């Protein structure tokens, strides 16, 4: 079994070294050309890190070809990456490359650290399965965190939209100005607003651009906002008044969610009380009495 582990590690190191050599080939040729021409090019630390990161990304993207996938699966993964905020064209390739490299890395770590000696089949099975599912789990957490940030910052953005519209700007101009002003405090939702502005400048209808934003994010509050915006535009009512009402409603819902979480606290505390606090309390209160009673019974039995 030791020979199998050593062979697996050797093959993994050989494949990794070959990939690094292939992907650093251009950098090596450029370095040789600089030495021959005697014109060394100074690189800053930032450029070095960028080159290293791009090289690692190229290595990961090469491994994504080993993963069998269908067009439907790729479209689902692309939608999830978009909801997580990754719109780079290479995001899908890097994601599938990570699904190949992560199991191999975990299996190599298990073999080198000696964990495989506890149970080779079980350890390698857990390493390969966990490494395959780890990118999906990580991506799901990123999507959930981004959706929470968007839902939490939406009332503030709507308030600024209302102020801009009451100052005389149209909805499109107010959207662009809000995305610019709140870029530091609410980067996620402002990024989505910038995409809406770019789509409208490209000729897409306003309702369609806002519907695409709701589908990209997957946030229920944004979907309700888009449906109310479309209805307001169709019936010709005041958009600013609708935005103010929706913002107040979202704030009330946020307060209700906090109150609901606070109300569940008493129920969630039952299990720690029963399992951890009550046994210690009984031990402290009844322990001395039990010791005294035991000594009393012992003295009676001796007589």
N, C-alpha and C positions, 0 to 999 in steps of 0.2 A: 504493500500500500504506500510505503514511503517513496518507492521508485515512481509510482504513478503520480504522486503529488509533485515530486521534483520535476518529472517530465512535463506536467501541466504548467508549472511555474516557468520552466525554461522556454516552452513554446510561447507562453504569454509575453515574456520579456523579449523574445526574438521578434515576435510580430509587432510589439510596441516599438522596438528599436528600428525595425525596418520602416514602420510608418513615419517615425520622427525623421529618419534620414531622407525619406522620399519627400516629405513636406518641407524640410529645411534645405532642399536641394537648391532652390533659387537663391536663398540667402547665402549659401556657401559659394555659389558661383559669383554672386555679386561681391563677396568678400575677396575672392581670388582676383577678380577683375580690378578691384581697388588696389590690391597689393601690386599687381603688374603695372598698372598705370601710375602708381605712386601718388594717388590723390585720395587719401583717406577721407571718408565722409563722417563727420561728427554726428552722433545721434544722442538725443536727449534721453533722459530716463523715462519720460512719458512715451516717447516713440518706441523704446525698447519693450515696455510693458504692452503697448498696443500690438506690436509685432508678435510677441509671445502669445497674447490672447487670440489673435487671429490665426496663428499656427495651430494652437490647441483646438480652436473651433473648426479648422480645416480637417484635423485628425478625427474629430467627432463626426463631422459631416460625411467623411469617407465610410465610416462604419454603418451609417444609416442604410446603405444599400443592402446590407445583410439581413435586414428586417423585412419579411414579407408583409405586404399591406395592400389594401384595396383603395379605390378612389373614395368610397363612402367613408372608410375609416380615416383617410387623410383629411377629408372635409370636416369630419367631427373634431379631429385633433387641431386643425387650423382654426376652427371656431373657438375651441377652448383656449388656445394660445392667444387669440385676439381678445377674448374676455379677460385673460390675465394681463393684457397690455403689451404682448409681444407681437408686433406687426412686421418684423423683419422677414424678408423672403426666405432666409436660411433658418428660420426658427423651427420649422417642421423637420428639416434634416438634422439639426442639432438635437432635437427631442428624440428622434428615433436612434440617433447615434448614442445618446445617453442610455437608452433602453438596452443597447448591446454592450456598452462598455461597463456600466454599473454592475451587472451580474458577474462579469469576468473579474472586475476589481475586487468585489466582495469575496469571491471564491479564492482569489489569490491571497487576500488578507487572511482568510480563514486557514489556508494552507500554511502560510508563513508563520502565523501566530501560534499555531498548534491547536487551534480549536477543533480542527478536523479529526484529531485523535480521539475526541470524546464520542464521536459517532460519524464516520465519514459520509455515509449516505444521507443522513438527516441534516448534517451541517451544510453540505454542498447543496442539498435541495432547498434549504431555507435561504442560503446565500443567493442562489440563482433566481428563485422565485421572488424573494424580497427585492433583489436588485432590479428585476424586470418590472415590478409594480411600484418601486420607489419614485420614478419620474412622474407617474400618473398621480400618486398621492401628493407629491410636492406641488404639481400643477393645480390640483384641486384646492389645496390650501392657499395658493396664490390668487386663484379666482375668487375664493370666498373672502379673503382679506380685501381685495380690490373692490368687490361689490359692497362690502361694509363701508369702506371709505367713501365710495360714491354716494351711497344712501345717506351717510351721516353728513356729508357736505352739500347735499342738494338744496336744503332750505336756504343756506347762506347765498348760494349762487342764484336762486330764484329771487331773493330779496334784492340783490344787485341788478338783476334783470328788470325788476319792477322799477327801481330807482332810475335806471337808464331810460326805460320807456316813458316814464312820467316826465323825464327831462326833455323829451322830444325825439328820441331815437326810435327807429323802427325795430322790429324784433330781430332781424338779421344783424343790424348794426349793434344792438344791445348784446346779442350773443357773442359777437366778435370782441366787443369791449370787455365783457365779463370774463371771457377766456383769457384775455390779456392781463386784466387786473388781478385775478385770483390764481394766477399761474403758480405762485409760490406756496400759497396756503392749501389749495385744492388742485394738485397737479393732474389727478386722474380724470376728474369730470371736465376740467378745462381742456385736457387733451382731446376728449370726445367732442367737446364743443368746437374745437378747432377743425376737427374732421368734418363736422356738420357744415361749418362755414366754407371749407374747401369744396365740399360736394355741391353746395348751392352756387358757388362761383363757377363751378364746372358746368352748370346748367341743370342740375337735378332739382326737382320740385322740393319745396320746403317740407311738406308732410312726409314725403318719401325719405328725405335726409334724416328727419327726426325719428322715423320708424326704424331706419337702419341703425341709428345710435342705440335705440332700445334693444334691438336684436343683438347688437355687438356686446353690450354690457350684460344683458340678462337680468337687470334690476327691475323688480316689479314696480317700484315707485316711478321709474322713468317711463315704463310702459303706460301707467295710468296718466302721467303727465302728457305723453304724446297723444293718447286718445282724447284727453280733454282739450289739448291744443288743436287737434283736427276738428273736433266738434265746434270749438269757438270760432275757428276760421270759417267753417261752413255756415254757421248761423250769424256771423258778423257781430258778435258781442265783444266786450272789452277783454283783450288779452291780459292787460296789466292786472285787472281785478281778478281774473281767473288764476293768474300766477300767485297773487297774494293769498287767495283763499287756499290754494293747494299747498303753499308754503306753511300756512298756519295749521293746516290739517296734518302735514308731515311732522311738525313739531309736537302736536298733540299725540300723534301715534308714537313718537319717540319717547315722550314722557310715559305713555301707557306701557310701552315695552320695558322701561326701567322699573316701573311699579310692578309689572308682572314678574320680572326677574327677582325683585325684592320679596314678593309674596311667595315665590317658590323656595326661598332660602330656608324657611322654617321646616319645610318638608325634607329638603336635602340634608338638613342637620340631624335628622332622626338617626340615620345610619351611623355617622361618627359618634353620636351620643351613646347609642346602644353598644357599639363594638369597642369603643376606646375609652370614653369618659366614665360611663356607668361602672364598668369593672374596676377601674382605678378608684372610683369613689366608694364602692362597696368594700374594697380592700382596706382603704384608709379608715372607714367608719366602723366596719364590723370586725376588722382584723384584731385590734386589741381586745374586744369583747370575747372573740373566739379563743384567744390565748388565755385569758383569765378563766373562762369556763373550762378549758382543757386542763389547766393547772388545778382547778377546784375538783374536778372529777378524778384527777390523778391522786390528789391528797385523800379523797374519800375512799378510793379503792385501796390505798395503802393501809388505812386504818382497818 
